[in-house]
Amino acid sequence: MKIDDDDRPKKKIAHEIGSDLSLVSVEELRERVDLLKEEIARLEADIVRKQASKSAADSFFKR
């Protein structure tokens, strides 16, 4: 039984900070940029959530 290329799981795009980019295609570079933008947004959202949680705790204990 032959497995078609379309049926194989696609390699997950990953990026290692500082890695050599000389052999990476323009399309893959764009995918990595998108991946990193999504990660930045996720991190920034967590910062906001944690700051709000800390502010709520600070205001509760400073009665």
PyMOL Python script that loads the backbone (N, CA, C, O; Angstrom):
from pymol import cmd

cmd.read_pdbstr("""\
ATOM      1  N   MET A   1       0.848  -1.186   0.000  1.00  0.00           N
ATOM      2  CA  MET A   1       0.000   0.000   0.000  1.00  0.00           C
ATOM      3  C   MET A   1       0.883   1.235   0.000  1.00  0.00           C
ATOM      4  O   MET A   1       1.746   1.388   0.865  1.00  0.00           O
ATOM      5  N   LYS A   2       0.671   2.111  -0.963  1.00  0.00           N
ATOM      6  CA  LYS A   2       1.474   3.319  -1.105  1.00  0.00           C
ATOM      7  C   LYS A   2       0.746   4.485  -0.434  1.00  0.00           C
ATOM      8  O   LYS A   2      -0.458   4.673  -0.609  1.00  0.00           O
ATOM      9  N   ILE A   3       1.491   5.239   0.315  1.00  0.00           N
ATOM     10  CA  ILE A   3       0.915   6.412   0.961  1.00  0.00           C
ATOM     11  C   ILE A   3       1.218   7.622   0.093  1.00  0.00           C
ATOM     12  O   ILE A   3       2.376   7.891  -0.228  1.00  0.00           O
ATOM     13  N   ASP A   4       0.181   8.348  -0.285  1.00  0.00           N
ATOM     14  CA  ASP A   4       0.375   9.564  -1.069  1.00  0.00           C
ATOM     15  C   ASP A   4       0.996  10.647  -0.194  1.00  0.00           C
ATOM     16  O   ASP A   4       0.786  10.671   1.019  1.00  0.00           O
ATOM     17  N   ASP A   5       1.758  11.537  -0.814  1.00  0.00           N
ATOM     18  CA  ASP A   5       2.386  12.625  -0.064  1.00  0.00           C
ATOM     19  C   ASP A   5       1.352  13.489   0.648  1.00  0.00           C
ATOM     20  O   ASP A   5       1.613  14.006   1.734  1.00  0.00           O
ATOM     21  N   ASP A   6       0.170  13.647   0.035  1.00  0.00           N
ATOM     22  CA  ASP A   6      -0.869  14.472   0.637  1.00  0.00           C
ATOM     23  C   ASP A   6      -1.444  13.842   1.902  1.00  0.00           C
ATOM     24  O   ASP A   6      -1.998  14.548   2.745  1.00  0.00           O
ATOM     25  N   ASP A   7      -1.319  12.523   2.046  1.00  0.00           N
ATOM     26  CA  ASP A   7      -1.865  11.831   3.203  1.00  0.00           C
ATOM     27  C   ASP A   7      -0.914  11.823   4.394  1.00  0.00           C
ATOM     28  O   ASP A   7      -1.319  11.526   5.518  1.00  0.00           O
ATOM     29  N   ARG A   8       0.334  12.147   4.147  1.00  0.00           N
ATOM     30  CA  ARG A   8       1.321  12.152   5.235  1.00  0.00           C
ATOM     31  C   ARG A   8       1.117  13.381   6.107  1.00  0.00           C
ATOM     32  O   ARG A   8       0.736  14.445   5.620  1.00  0.00           O
ATOM     33  N   PRO A   9       1.371  13.227   7.387  1.00  0.00           N
ATOM     34  CA  PRO A   9       1.258  14.408   8.252  1.00  0.00           C
ATOM     35  C   PRO A   9       2.291  15.444   7.835  1.00  0.00           C
ATOM     36  O   PRO A   9       3.436  15.113   7.527  1.00  0.00           O
ATOM     37  N   LYS A  10       1.872  16.695   7.830  1.00  0.00           N
ATOM     38  CA  LYS A  10       2.789  17.765   7.448  1.00  0.00           C
ATOM     39  C   LYS A  10       3.711  18.081   8.614  1.00  0.00           C
ATOM     40  O   LYS A  10       3.318  18.027   9.779  1.00  0.00           O
ATOM     41  N   LYS A  11       4.943  18.409   8.268  1.00  0.00           N
ATOM     42  CA  LYS A  11       5.920  18.767   9.285  1.00  0.00           C
ATOM     43  C   LYS A  11       5.487  20.069   9.944  1.00  0.00           C
ATOM     44  O   LYS A  11       5.185  21.051   9.266  1.00  0.00           O
ATOM     45  N   LYS A  12       5.460  20.064  11.244  1.00  0.00           N
ATOM     46  CA  LYS A  12       5.077  21.258  11.983  1.00  0.00           C
ATOM     47  C   LYS A  12       6.191  22.290  11.873  1.00  0.00           C
ATOM     48  O   LYS A  12       7.364  21.981  12.083  1.00  0.00           O
ATOM     49  N   ILE A  13       5.817  23.496  11.549  1.00  0.00           N
ATOM     50  CA  ILE A  13       6.795  24.576  11.449  1.00  0.00           C
ATOM     51  C   ILE A  13       7.273  24.916  12.857  1.00  0.00           C
ATOM     52  O   ILE A  13       6.474  25.092  13.777  1.00  0.00           O
ATOM     53  N   ALA A  14       8.558  25.003  12.999  1.00  0.00           N
ATOM     54  CA  ALA A  14       9.145  25.395  14.282  1.00  0.00           C
ATOM     55  C   ALA A  14      10.252  26.379  13.988  1.00  0.00           C
ATOM     56  O   ALA A  14      10.799  26.409  12.885  1.00  0.00           O
ATOM     57  N   HIS A  15      10.575  27.175  14.970  1.00  0.00           N
ATOM     58  CA  HIS A  15      11.660  28.126  14.795  1.00  0.00           C
ATOM     59  C   HIS A  15      12.508  28.139  16.048  1.00  0.00           C
ATOM     60  O   HIS A  15      12.000  28.230  17.165  1.00  0.00           O
ATOM     61  N   GLU A  16      13.786  28.047  15.845  1.00  0.00           N
ATOM     62  CA  GLU A  16      14.729  28.139  16.952  1.00  0.00           C
ATOM     63  C   GLU A  16      15.433  29.481  16.827  1.00  0.00           C
ATOM     64  O   GLU A  16      16.015  29.791  15.787  1.00  0.00           O
ATOM     65  N   ILE A  17      15.378  30.266  17.879  1.00  0.00           N
ATOM     66  CA  ILE A  17      15.997  31.587  17.871  1.00  0.00           C
ATOM     67  C   ILE A  17      17.479  31.450  17.553  1.00  0.00           C
ATOM     68  O   ILE A  17      18.180  30.646  18.168  1.00  0.00           O
ATOM     69  N   GLY A  18      17.956  32.242  16.586  1.00  0.00           N
ATOM     70  CA  GLY A  18      19.363  32.236  16.225  1.00  0.00           C
ATOM     71  C   GLY A  18      19.772  31.166  15.235  1.00  0.00           C
ATOM     72  O   GLY A  18      20.953  31.044  14.909  1.00  0.00           O
ATOM     73  N   SER A  19      18.810  30.385  14.750  1.00  0.00           N
ATOM     74  CA  SER A  19      19.158  29.302  13.824  1.00  0.00           C
ATOM     75  C   SER A  19      19.575  29.862  12.461  1.00  0.00           C
ATOM     76  O   SER A  19      19.222  30.984  12.098  1.00  0.00           O
ATOM     77  N   ASP A  20      20.334  29.054  11.717  1.00  0.00           N
ATOM     78  CA  ASP A  20      20.790  29.421  10.381  1.00  0.00           C
ATOM     79  C   ASP A  20      19.595  29.460   9.442  1.00  0.00           C
ATOM     80  O   ASP A  20      18.845  28.488   9.349  1.00  0.00           O
ATOM     81  N   LEU A  21      19.416  30.570   8.751  1.00  0.00           N
ATOM     82  CA  LEU A  21      18.265  30.736   7.859  1.00  0.00           C
ATOM     83  C   LEU A  21      18.645  30.627   6.389  1.00  0.00           C
ATOM     84  O   LEU A  21      17.792  30.806   5.520  1.00  0.00           O
ATOM     85  N   SER A  22      19.900  30.339   6.097  1.00  0.00           N
ATOM     86  CA  SER A  22      20.373  30.359   4.714  1.00  0.00           C
ATOM     87  C   SER A  22      19.684  29.329   3.823  1.00  0.00           C
ATOM     88  O   SER A  22      19.581  29.552   2.616  1.00  0.00           O
ATOM     89  N   LEU A  23      19.219  28.236   4.359  1.00  0.00           N
ATOM     90  CA  LEU A  23      18.580  27.197   3.549  1.00  0.00           C
ATOM     91  C   LEU A  23      17.056  27.194   3.666  1.00  0.00           C
ATOM     92  O   LEU A  23      16.398  26.278   3.173  1.00  0.00           O
ATOM     93  N   VAL A  24      16.498  28.207   4.313  1.00  0.00           N
ATOM     94  CA  VAL A  24      15.054  28.273   4.545  1.00  0.00           C
ATOM     95  C   VAL A  24      14.416  29.083   3.415  1.00  0.00           C
ATOM     96  O   VAL A  24      14.897  30.161   3.065  1.00  0.00           O
ATOM     97  N   SER A  25      13.329  28.555   2.850  1.00  0.00           N
ATOM     98  CA  SER A  25      12.643  29.241   1.758  1.00  0.00           C
ATOM     99  C   SER A  25      11.910  30.484   2.254  1.00  0.00           C
ATOM    100  O   SER A  25      11.646  30.635   3.447  1.00  0.00           O
ATOM    101  N   VAL A  26      11.589  31.365   1.319  1.00  0.00           N
ATOM    102  CA  VAL A  26      10.837  32.573   1.645  1.00  0.00           C
ATOM    103  C   VAL A  26       9.493  32.199   2.257  1.00  0.00           C
ATOM    104  O   VAL A  26       9.066  32.810   3.236  1.00  0.00           O
ATOM    105  N   GLU A  27       8.827  31.201   1.689  1.00  0.00           N
ATOM    106  CA  GLU A  27       7.521  30.776   2.213  1.00  0.00           C
ATOM    107  C   GLU A  27       7.647  30.272   3.648  1.00  0.00           C
ATOM    108  O   GLU A  27       6.811  30.595   4.493  1.00  0.00           O
ATOM    109  N   GLU A  28       8.669  29.494   3.927  1.00  0.00           N
ATOM    110  CA  GLU A  28       8.852  28.996   5.284  1.00  0.00           C
ATOM    111  C   GLU A  28       9.207  30.135   6.237  1.00  0.00           C
ATOM    112  O   GLU A  28       8.780  30.134   7.392  1.00  0.00           O
ATOM    113  N   LEU A  29       9.980  31.099   5.764  1.00  0.00           N
ATOM    114  CA  LEU A  29      10.279  32.262   6.604  1.00  0.00           C
ATOM    115  C   LEU A  29       9.000  33.010   6.960  1.00  0.00           C
ATOM    116  O   LEU A  29       8.826  33.448   8.097  1.00  0.00           O
ATOM    117  N   ARG A  30       8.107  33.153   5.984  1.00  0.00           N
ATOM    118  CA  ARG A  30       6.817  33.815   6.257  1.00  0.00           C
ATOM    119  C   ARG A  30       6.005  33.018   7.273  1.00  0.00           C
ATOM    120  O   ARG A  30       5.379  33.595   8.162  1.00  0.00           O
ATOM    121  N   GLU A  31       6.014  31.690   7.141  1.00  0.00           N
ATOM    122  CA  GLU A  31       5.290  30.846   8.098  1.00  0.00           C
ATOM    123  C   GLU A  31       5.879  30.991   9.499  1.00  0.00           C
ATOM    124  O   GLU A  31       5.148  31.020  10.490  1.00  0.00           O
ATOM    125  N   ARG A  32       7.199  31.081   9.571  1.00  0.00           N
ATOM    126  CA  ARG A  32       7.838  31.258  10.879  1.00  0.00           C
ATOM    127  C   ARG A  32       7.488  32.606  11.480  1.00  0.00           C
ATOM    128  O   ARG A  32       7.245  32.704  12.683  1.00  0.00           O
ATOM    129  N   VAL A  33       7.459  33.651  10.655  1.00  0.00           N
ATOM    130  CA  VAL A  33       7.077  34.978  11.139  1.00  0.00           C
ATOM    131  C   VAL A  33       5.658  34.940  11.687  1.00  0.00           C
ATOM    132  O   VAL A  33       5.392  35.476  12.763  1.00  0.00           O
ATOM    133  N   ASP A  34       4.743  34.309  10.954  1.00  0.00           N
ATOM    134  CA  ASP A  34       3.356  34.186  11.427  1.00  0.00           C
ATOM    135  C   ASP A  34       3.295  33.428  12.750  1.00  0.00           C
ATOM    136  O   ASP A  34       2.579  33.827  13.668  1.00  0.00           O
ATOM    137  N   LEU A  35       4.041  32.345  12.842  1.00  0.00           N
ATOM    138  CA  LEU A  35       4.091  31.557  14.071  1.00  0.00           C
ATOM    139  C   LEU A  35       4.580  32.414  15.248  1.00  0.00           C
ATOM    140  O   LEU A  35       4.005  32.381  16.336  1.00  0.00           O
ATOM    141  N   LEU A  36       5.643  33.174  15.010  1.00  0.00           N
ATOM    142  CA  LEU A  36       6.195  34.008  16.077  1.00  0.00           C
ATOM    143  C   LEU A  36       5.239  35.142  16.453  1.00  0.00           C
ATOM    144  O   LEU A  36       5.139  35.496  17.627  1.00  0.00           O
ATOM    145  N   LYS A  37       4.541  35.711  15.476  1.00  0.00           N
ATOM    146  CA  LYS A  37       3.549  36.754  15.778  1.00  0.00           C
ATOM    147  C   LYS A  37       2.432  36.196  16.657  1.00  0.00           C
ATOM    148  O   LYS A  37       1.995  36.848  17.606  1.00  0.00           O
ATOM    149  N   GLU A  38       1.972  34.983  16.336  1.00  0.00           N
ATOM    150  CA  GLU A  38       0.938  34.347  17.159  1.00  0.00           C
ATOM    151  C   GLU A  38       1.443  34.112  18.573  1.00  0.00           C
ATOM    152  O   GLU A  38       0.708  34.305  19.541  1.00  0.00           O
ATOM    153  N   GLU A  39       2.694  33.696  18.692  1.00  0.00           N
ATOM    154  CA  GLU A  39       3.275  33.445  20.023  1.00  0.00           C
ATOM    155  C   GLU A  39       3.426  34.745  20.800  1.00  0.00           C
ATOM    156  O   GLU A  39       3.174  34.772  22.004  1.00  0.00           O
ATOM    157  N   ILE A  40       3.834  35.827  20.133  1.00  0.00           N
ATOM    158  CA  ILE A  40       3.941  37.130  20.796  1.00  0.00           C
ATOM    159  C   ILE A  40       2.578  37.564  21.309  1.00  0.00           C
ATOM    160  O   ILE A  40       2.463  38.029  22.443  1.00  0.00           O
ATOM    161  N   ALA A  41       1.544  37.417  20.489  1.00  0.00           N
ATOM    162  CA  ALA A  41       0.192  37.790  20.914  1.00  0.00           C
ATOM    163  C   ALA A  41      -0.245  36.963  22.118  1.00  0.00           C
ATOM    164  O   ALA A  41      -0.867  37.492  23.040  1.00  0.00           O
ATOM    165  N   ARG A  42       0.071  35.682  22.119  1.00  0.00           N
ATOM    166  CA  ARG A  42      -0.288  34.808  23.239  1.00  0.00           C
ATOM    167  C   ARG A  42       0.433  35.246  24.521  1.00  0.00           C
ATOM    168  O   ARG A  42      -0.159  35.285  25.600  1.00  0.00           O
ATOM    169  N   LEU A  43       1.709  35.570  24.380  1.00  0.00           N
ATOM    170  CA  LEU A  43       2.491  36.006  25.537  1.00  0.00           C
ATOM    171  C   LEU A  43       1.985  37.345  26.077  1.00  0.00           C
ATOM    172  O   LEU A  43       1.871  37.533  27.288  1.00  0.00           O
ATOM    173  N   GLU A  44       1.684  38.271  25.165  1.00  0.00           N
ATOM    174  CA  GLU A  44       1.177  39.577  25.598  1.00  0.00           C
ATOM    175  C   GLU A  44      -0.171  39.451  26.291  1.00  0.00           C
ATOM    176  O   GLU A  44      -0.430  40.151  27.270  1.00  0.00           O
ATOM    177  N   ALA A  45      -1.032  38.569  25.797  1.00  0.00           N
ATOM    178  CA  ALA A  45      -2.331  38.345  26.434  1.00  0.00           C
ATOM    179  C   ALA A  45      -2.145  37.779  27.835  1.00  0.00           C
ATOM    180  O   ALA A  45      -2.889  38.133  28.750  1.00  0.00           O
ATOM    181  N   ASP A  46      -1.173  36.913  28.010  1.00  0.00           N
ATOM    182  CA  ASP A  46      -0.915  36.343  29.336  1.00  0.00           C
ATOM    183  C   ASP A  46      -0.366  37.399  30.285  1.00  0.00           C
ATOM    184  O   ASP A  46      -0.687  37.388  31.473  1.00  0.00           O
ATOM    185  N   ILE A  47       0.452  38.306  29.779  1.00  0.00           N
ATOM    186  CA  ILE A  47       0.952  39.410  30.606  1.00  0.00           C
ATOM    187  C   ILE A  47      -0.220  40.244  31.115  1.00  0.00           C
ATOM    188  O   ILE A  47      -0.291  40.572  32.299  1.00  0.00           O
ATOM    189  N   VAL A  48      -1.138  40.585  30.212  1.00  0.00           N
ATOM    190  CA  VAL A  48      -2.310  41.382  30.591  1.00  0.00           C
ATOM    191  C   VAL A  48      -3.131  40.646  31.646  1.00  0.00           C
ATOM    192  O   VAL A  48      -3.562  41.240  32.634  1.00  0.00           O
ATOM    193  N   ARG A  49      -3.343  39.351  31.428  1.00  0.00           N
ATOM    194  CA  ARG A  49      -4.132  38.560  32.377  1.00  0.00           C
ATOM    195  C   ARG A  49      -3.462  38.531  33.746  1.00  0.00           C
ATOM    196  O   ARG A  49      -4.127  38.689  34.770  1.00  0.00           O
ATOM    197  N   LYS A  50      -2.161  38.331  33.765  1.00  0.00           N
ATOM    198  CA  LYS A  50      -1.442  38.257  35.038  1.00  0.00           C
ATOM    199  C   LYS A  50      -1.388  39.603  35.738  1.00  0.00           C
ATOM    200  O   LYS A  50      -1.469  39.665  36.965  1.00  0.00           O
ATOM    201  N   GLN A  51      -1.252  40.688  34.972  1.00  0.00           N
ATOM    202  CA  GLN A  51      -1.257  42.015  35.581  1.00  0.00           C
ATOM    203  C   GLN A  51      -2.612  42.327  36.191  1.00  0.00           C
ATOM    204  O   GLN A  51      -2.689  42.909  37.274  1.00  0.00           O
ATOM    205  N   ALA A  52      -3.673  41.949  35.510  1.00  0.00           N
ATOM    206  CA  ALA A  52      -5.021  42.183  36.039  1.00  0.00           C
ATOM    207  C   ALA A  52      -5.237  41.371  37.310  1.00  0.00           C
ATOM    208  O   ALA A  52      -5.831  41.862  38.270  1.00  0.00           O
ATOM    209  N   SER A  53      -4.762  40.145  37.319  1.00  0.00           N
ATOM    210  CA  SER A  53      -4.895  39.290  38.494  1.00  0.00           C
ATOM    211  C   SER A  53      -4.102  39.865  39.665  1.00  0.00           C
ATOM    212  O   SER A  53      -4.584  39.877  40.798  1.00  0.00           O
ATOM    213  N   LYS A  54      -2.891  40.340  39.394  1.00  0.00           N
ATOM    214  CA  LYS A  54      -2.051  40.931  40.445  1.00  0.00           C
ATOM    215  C   LYS A  54      -2.687  42.216  40.975  1.00  0.00           C
ATOM    216  O   LYS A  54      -2.685  42.460  42.182  1.00  0.00           O
ATOM    217  N   SER A  55      -3.231  43.036  40.073  1.00  0.00           N
ATOM    218  CA  SER A  55      -3.879  44.283  40.499  1.00  0.00           C
ATOM    219  C   SER A  55      -5.084  43.997  41.386  1.00  0.00           C
ATOM    220  O   SER A  55      -5.310  44.686  42.380  1.00  0.00           O
ATOM    221  N   ALA A  56      -5.851  42.982  41.022  1.00  0.00           N
ATOM    222  CA  ALA A  56      -7.019  42.619  41.827  1.00  0.00           C
ATOM    223  C   ALA A  56      -6.580  42.136  43.207  1.00  0.00           C
ATOM    224  O   ALA A  56      -7.198  42.487  44.211  1.00  0.00           O
ATOM    225  N   ALA A  57      -5.532  41.345  43.261  1.00  0.00           N
ATOM    226  CA  ALA A  57      -5.032  40.855  44.550  1.00  0.00           C
ATOM    227  C   ALA A  57      -4.474  42.007  45.381  1.00  0.00           C
ATOM    228  O   ALA A  57      -4.723  42.081  46.584  1.00  0.00           O
ATOM    229  N   ASP A  58      -3.732  42.891  44.757  1.00  0.00           N
ATOM    230  CA  ASP A  58      -3.172  44.046  45.470  1.00  0.00           C
ATOM    231  C   ASP A  58      -4.268  44.913  46.060  1.00  0.00           C
ATOM    232  O   ASP A  58      -4.165  45.343  47.209  1.00  0.00           O
ATOM    233  N   SER A  59      -5.316  45.177  45.292  1.00  0.00           N
ATOM    234  CA  SER A  59      -6.401  46.034  45.791  1.00  0.00           C
ATOM    235  C   SER A  59      -7.174  45.331  46.897  1.00  0.00           C
ATOM    236  O   SER A  59      -7.670  45.996  47.807  1.00  0.00           O
ATOM    237  N   PHE A  60      -7.291  44.025  46.847  1.00  0.00           N
ATOM    238  CA  PHE A  60      -8.007  43.284  47.887  1.00  0.00           C
ATOM    239  C   PHE A  60      -7.249  43.341  49.212  1.00  0.00           C
ATOM    240  O   PHE A  60      -7.849  43.529  50.271  1.00  0.00           O
ATOM    241  N   PHE A  61      -5.930  43.177  49.145  1.00  0.00           N
ATOM    242  CA  PHE A  61      -5.133  43.106  50.383  1.00  0.00           C
ATOM    243  C   PHE A  61      -4.705  44.472  50.901  1.00  0.00           C
ATOM    244  O   PHE A  61      -4.125  44.548  51.984  1.00  0.00           O
ATOM    245  N   LYS A  62      -4.966  45.544  50.178  1.00  0.00           N
ATOM    246  CA  LYS A  62      -4.584  46.890  50.635  1.00  0.00           C
ATOM    247  C   LYS A  62      -5.763  47.642  51.227  1.00  0.00           C
ATOM    248  O   LYS A  62      -5.778  48.872  51.222  1.00  0.00           O
ATOM    249  N   ARG A  63      -6.724  46.937  51.723  1.00  0.00           N
ATOM    250  CA  ARG A  63      -7.926  47.565  52.293  1.00  0.00           C
ATOM    251  C   ARG A  63      -7.574  48.436  53.405  1.00  0.00           C
ATOM    252  O   ARG A  63      -8.453  49.050  54.010  1.00  0.00           O
TER     253      ARG A  63
END
""", "prot")
cmd.dss("prot")
cmd.show_as("cartoon", "prot")
cmd.util.cbc("prot")
cmd.orient("prot")
